[in-house]
């Protein structure tokens, strides 16, 4: 978002602008949870980068993977060759923070990219299909247990959106599933959700999520995850 914004500020100015990215589209990340929970299709949260600059002939785009930067030589190394520059803006976005835990990084499903959101959506549909024919109660309960870690915007909206998908849609479609076995939990290591909003809105958010069937737990951190069991800081 920052990179595109910078380029738009320079559009139609007396400069040559080149945008380099390994995707030729921009993702509106705040709505990825809606793709993950089947509320939106993938094409509703992306926009072609070239589309932003149809009327700006001084802005061009290169689809490439960046391999390195040589500041002394003022060049960017890509899999499409070296690109020289006078001024360089680095706007790489962000990546998921696993807080140094390899087990969590290797076994969890992050929600940061379009591919992530599609993978989560496919996973949710897959486990409900499996649960609909699973006769072992313990295995069925495990399949129907969903945990979101982190109560920022993505965690709050994702857990709430999944709950709506489950209880408003799936409950009408999966006739062999006992939905009292479904569990959606939101874990937050800090003492509040959405730290960027006022306390009264934080509490309102918790109240709304709990009405949707989300088990919100504060001051609860995940210390390890092996792909089957979560280990929490309280020993649970």
Secondary structure, 3 states (H helix, E strand, C coil): CHHHHHHHHHCCCCCCEEEEECCCEEECHHHHHHHHCCCCCHHHCEEEHHHHHCCCCCEEEEECCEEEEECCCCEEEECCEEEECCCCCCCCCCCCCCCCCHHHHHHCCCCCCHHHHHHHHHHHHHHHHHHHHCCCHHHHHHHCEEEEECCCHHHHHHHHHHHHHHHHHHHHHCCCCCHHHCEEEEECCCCCCCCCCCHHHHHHHHHHHHHCCEEEECCCCEEEECCCCEEECCCC
